[in-house]
């Protein structure tokens, strides 16, 4: 356990509170927001200068269209939180009688007036509120703001996934408020960073000190590279490593074990990972993730949408510029999630790609794929949720059927690369695959694809690969006429099977 507030911009937060400011703390799910703010509230109260408490808005979620019922649920929950966190003389008094739409303001006013210390309130899960309930609470906080600190909280923080500019989206649009933001009293928007590499090492070394179980330095380095310090993933990998893969403390955790733990984590699809899937079909998320997977540049994407996918933790800005998927584990999860529908739509396929000894036969696999695509490929494109990468998703669904027999499938993609790279590993066989799309008003991607795949195979240390070219031009000939497979050699002498589909 690291100090709970170590990743907060603590000096800034303390200054905001001292100067009677209201602010926002936003960060992706399960990075430690609640733990950090709970610890901060305890520290502030222990200082003797404030009555600080962490409350939650989550109980109001079922009443998004009934602000009065949402208020009652919130206030009952907040009274309980105050009893558990504060000494008796600082706790929230019974809320005074007030009409719906004014209960939160009336209760916070009575609380601030009834105690001897300035009230500091941290409202967690604020974006679980929606529609009329969210509007009502935000309006009441804004209405009471001028009366601080003697008749309203001296400082208040809204804690959630999104920055305040997106609350207008969740609440139905800014026109309902006739203002640019339903919480325009905030002084600053802060975020909670991921673990850095040193903190990941410190956490894992704490396990070593407690149990004697060691980690190879390269294993800890790989954990950071795979997770980029995302706290849930850092702990999720550790849990798989020390409880499932190597429960004996005498076993040293190795690089290979971390790779195994990564695959288990991805395949388990725990709650945290499933919550990412839900966002993929939101239009503002799709407008960024779809071209990113296709290797295309972003087109007319609003700055707020870019910040939105960063706030959700799906993407990050690279130090050298440009945007990428937040970490390699998410990079694997997102296309797998999108390929679920095509995978469910696949017909029964006989695994003719295995030798009698159970080894992957690449020639048989190529013939099997071409027969599959001729019969089923184009009809399955409609099952893919992202049109631009529908062929990619169907191919990946097919290859997952192959890998499920005892292999793995890895992906590489990024904005502006104009391709997706796949790596199928099955036993000692490694197949590098590059996917290119031939679009209208574009030249045949064969030449560029050969050069790019040559470099990818060099990184994999392989002499053979596939270049799959999906012809998506509007004037394309029927699949029976264009489906083909030919062998070509790269300038470095590598053999490439060019599959045109």
N, C-alpha and C positions, 0 to 999 in steps of 0.2 A: 504494500500500500504506500503510495506516494502521498506527501502532504496534500490534503484535498484542495487547498487554494493555490497551490504552486503554479498552476497554469492559468490562473486568472491574472489580468492586468491589475493587480491588487492596489497599487498606488493610485491608479486612475479611479478605481471603484471607491476607495476611501475618500478621495477628493470630491467625487460626485456626491457622495452621501453627506459629507461635511458642508458642502455648498448648497444643500437642499435641492438637489436635482433629481429628476425622474429619468430613467434610462432603460435601455433594452439590452438583454444578453441573449444572443442567439447562437446556436451551434447545432450540428446534426444530432440525430438520436444516439443515445448511449455513449457520449463522450465524457460524461461526468458533470454535467451542469447542475443537476439536483444535489449531488454530493458536495460540490464546491460551494454552492450557495447556502446549503444547510450548515456547513462548517463556518462560513463567513458570518451567518446570523448568530451562531453560538459565540463566536469571538467578539462580535459587536456587543452582544448583551453582557458577556463576561467583563467587558471593559468598564461597565457601569455608566456608559455615556448614552446608550440607546436601549430601547426595547425592540429587538429585531427578530422577525419571525418569517419562516418560509411556509407559504400556503400553496395550495394547488387549485387550478380552475377546472381540473379534469372532471369533477363531479357534475359540472354544468353541461357537459356535452350532450346528454340525452334530451335537453330542454332548449335546443338551439332556436326553436320557434316560439318559445314561451319564456320571455325574460323574467317574469315574476317567479316562476318555478325555479329557474336557474339561480336567481338571487337567493332564494331560500336554501337551496342545496349548497351553494357556495358558502353562505354565512354559517350554516351549521358545521360544515367541514372546517372553516377557518377558526371557529370557536374551539373545536377539538384540537387543532394544531397548536393554538395558543396555550391551551391547558398543558399540553405535553412539552412545550418548548420554553415557556416563560414562568418565572415565579408568580405567585398568586396576585401580587399587587400590580402586575403589569399585564395580566391577561385581558382578553377581550370581554367587555361586559355584554349582557344580553342586548341584542340589537333593539333599538327603539322602534316603535310602530311607525311605519312609513308606507306610502302607496307603492305599488309595483313601478319599477323604473327609477326609484329613489332609495331603495333599501340599502344598497352597497354604500352609497355616499353617506347616508345617515348613520350607518353602523360604524364606518371608519371615522367619521366626525366625532361620534360619542366616544370611541376608543381613544383617539388622540387627545381629547379634552379630559378624559377620565384618569389618565396615568401621569406620573411625575416625570417621565423621560420622553424624549422625542421618539415617535414611532417610525420604524423602518420596516417596510413590507416588501417581500420578494414573492411575486405571484408566478408560480411555476405552471407549465403546460398551458400557457395562455392561449395558444393557437388550437387547443382542443375545443374552445368555444367557437361557434359559427353563427352567421346570420344575425337575427335580431338580438340574441343573447349577447353576442360579442359587441355589437353596436351599443347596447345598453350599458354594459360594464365600462367600456372605454369612454363613453360620454360622461358617465358619473365620475370616473377618475379625473377627467379633464375639468369637469365642473368644480370638483373639490380642490383642485390644484392650487388656486390662488389663496386658499385658507391655511396652507401649511405654514409653520409646523405645529401651531397651537391647536388647530381645529381640523387637521388632516395629516396623513403621514408626511414626515419631513422629507423622506426620500422613498422612492418606490421603483422597483425593477420588474419589467415584464420579461419572462424567461420562456423561450420556445425555440422551435426549429427555424423560424423565419425572422427576418428583420421587419420592422414595423411597416415598411412601405408595402409589404405583401398582405397586411391585414385587410386592406381595402378589397383585395381579391377574395379573400376568405369570407368577407362580410357582404359580398354581393356587388361591390363596385363603389367607387368614390362618389358617384352622383347622388347616392342616397344620403350622403353626409354634407354635400356641397362644400367639400374641403379636400385638399390633396391627401390628407392622412387622417384617420380617425384617432390618432394619438400624437398630435403635432406639438405636444408639450415636452417630448423627450429631448434631453440634452445631447445624448450620444448613443450610438449602437456599438456594443462590444461583442466579442466572440471568445470562445474557449478553444485554445489550440489543441492539436493532437500531442501525444508523447513525442519527444525527440529521441534520437538514438541512444543517448546516455540514460534517459529515463527508462527505456525498454530494458537496457542492460541492468539497470539498478533493480527493477522489479524481478527480473529472472534471477539475479544474484541473491535476492532475498529468499527465494525458494531454495537456492543452493545452501545458504546459511542455515535455513530451518530444517532441511532434510538431508543435506549432504549430496543431493543429486546435482551433477554438474551439466553444463552446456558447452558444446564446442563454440569457440568464438565465432566461427563461420555460421553456426546455426542461429545465434542471436542476430548476427548481421542480416541473415536471410529473413528472419521474422520481421525486422524493421523494413526491409525492402518490399516484402509482400504486403505489409499492412500500412506502410507510411505512418506508423504510430497511431492508427485509429484504435482507441482504447478497447472497444468491444472485441475487435479482431485480435489484438495483442493478447488479451486474456483468453479468448476462444481457442487460439492456437495452443497456448500454454496448458489449458485444461485438457485438450486432446492428447498433448504430449505426455503429461505426467499422470494422467488417470487412465487413458485407454492404450496408448502405444507403449509407454515405458512406465508402468506403475511401480516397478521395483526401483527404489531410490539409488540402488547401486548401479543402475544402467545410465550410461552417459548419453545425453540427448545429442543426436548428430544432425548433420545437414539433410540426410536422406529422410530422417524421421519428420523433420519440419515439412518437407515436400508431401509426405504422406498425410500429415495433419491438415495441410492445406486442402488436399482433395477431400478428406472426410468432412471438413467444415463446409466446403462448397456443396457437397452432395447432401448433407443433412438439411440444408435450407432452414436454419433456425429462424426464430421470430425476427431478429434484427435483419437478416438477409431478405426475408420475405417482404419486410416493409419497404425495401428498395424497389422490389418488383412492382408494387402498387403505383409507384410514381412514373413508371416508364411510359404509360399510356396517356399521361397528361400532355395535352398538345404543346405546352411551352417546354416540357422536358423532351418530348419526341423531336421537336424542331432542332435540338442540339445533339442529342444522342444518336439519332438516325444518320445524319451526315458524318458524324464522327466515326461511326462504325463502317460507313461506306468509304471513308477516306476522303470525303469531299469537304470543301470549305463551307463555312457557315454562310447562310443567305438571309439577309435582312432580319437578323435576330436582335430583339431588343436587349439593351444593356441589363435591364431588370431581369430578363429571363436567364442571362448568363449568370448573374449574381444568385438567382434562385437555385440553379443546379449546384452552385458552389455552397450555398447555405444548407442545402439538403445533404451535402457530403458526397454527392455523386461525382463531382468533378473538382479539379483544383487547377490553379494557375501555376505554370511552371516558372522557376526562377529565371530561365533564359527566355521566357515569353511563350505565349500560346497556352492552350488549355488541354488537359488530359483527364482521363478517368482517374478518380481519386487515388486508387492503388491497384496493384496487379490482381488482388483477389476480386475486387469489384469488376475489374476488366474481364474476368472469367465469368462472373455471375450474370452480368447483364445480358450478354448474347445467349447464355444458357436459358435464362428466363424467357427471352423472346422466342426461343426455339421450342418451347414446350408444346405449343399448339401444333406446329408442323410435326414434331415427334409423335404426338398422340394420333396424328392423321396418317402416319406411315402404315403401309400395308405390311403384312407378315413377310419378312425377308429371310431366305435361307442363307446361313453364313457360309457361302461357297468360297470365301476368301481365306480359309484356313487350310493348311496342309494337314495330312493325317497325323503329323507330330504336333499339331496345334500352333504352328508358326504362321505369321501373316504372310500371305502370298500377294505381293503388290500387283502382279499382272492379273491375277484372278479378281482382286479388289477393283481394279480399273474396269474390267469387263462387266463386273456385277453392277458397278455404279452407272455405267453407260446404259445397261439394260433397264435399270431402275428409272433413270431419268427419261429415257425414251417413253416408258409406259406411264410413269407417275409424276415426273418432275413438274411439268407446267400446271397440271391440275392442283398440285399441292401449294403453288405459290399464293393462292388466295387464303391459305390458313395462316400466313405470316402476318403479324401485326404491323410491321414496318415495310412499306412497299419498296423503298429504295434498296433494301437489302434482303428482299424475299428469297432470291436464289441462294444467298449466303446462308440464310437460316435453314432452308430445306437441306442444303448440303451438310450443314453442321448436324442437323437432326439425323441424317443418314450416317454420318461418321460416328455420332454418339452410339448408334446401334452397334457399330463395329467395335468401338472402344469398350462398351459395356461387357464385352467378353474377357476383358483383362488388360485394357490399355487406358491411355489418357489422351485428351484432346486439348491443346493449348491454342490461344489466339493472340494476335498482335494487330492493333489498328490504331489510327490516330488521324486527326484533322489534317487534310491536305496531302495525305500519302497516296490517295487514289487506289487503294488496294486493302485487302485484308489477308494476313498470313495465318496459316494454321499449321500446327505440328501434331501429327498423329504418332503416338508412341505405343508400340505393342510388343512386349518382350524386348528383344534386342533390335527390333526393326523400328527405324525412325523415318517418317515420311514428311517432308516439307511441302506444303501446298500454298500456292498463291492464287487468290481470287481476283480477277479483273472483270470489269463490266464494260461492254462496248455500247456506248450511248449515241444518240442522234448527234450529228454534227461533230463527231469526234473520230480521229483516225483509229485504225485497228490497233488495239493495245498489245499486240504480240511482241513487238520489239522492246517496248518499255518493260513489259512483264518478264521477258527473258532476262533482261539485265537485273531487274530487281530481285527475281527469284534466285539468280546466281549468287547475289550477295547474301540472301537469306540462307541458302544452303551452305555457303561458306561459314556463316556463324554457327550453323547446326553441325558442321563437320561432316556433311553428307555429299555424295556424288550424284544423287538421283532425286528428282522431285516432280511435282505436278504443277502445271499452269492451267487453271480452269478459267476459261473465258466465257462469260454469260452474255449472249447477244440480246440486248434489250432495245434495239432500234425499232422504230415503229414500222419500218418496211421489211422486217426480218422474214426470211423464208421459213416454211414449216420445219418443225423439229426433226422430222424424218430426213430432211435434206441437209440440215446444217450440223447435226450431231456427228462428231468425228473425233478421232484420236490419232496423233502423229508424234513421232519422236524427233526432237531437234537437239543440237549440241550448243552449249554456250561457248563464249570465247575462251573460257577457262577449261573447257572440256567436260563439263558436267552434262549429264543426260536429263532432258526434260520431256515429259509426256504432256503435250499440248492437247487439252480436252476442250473442244468447242461445243457449247450447249446452247 
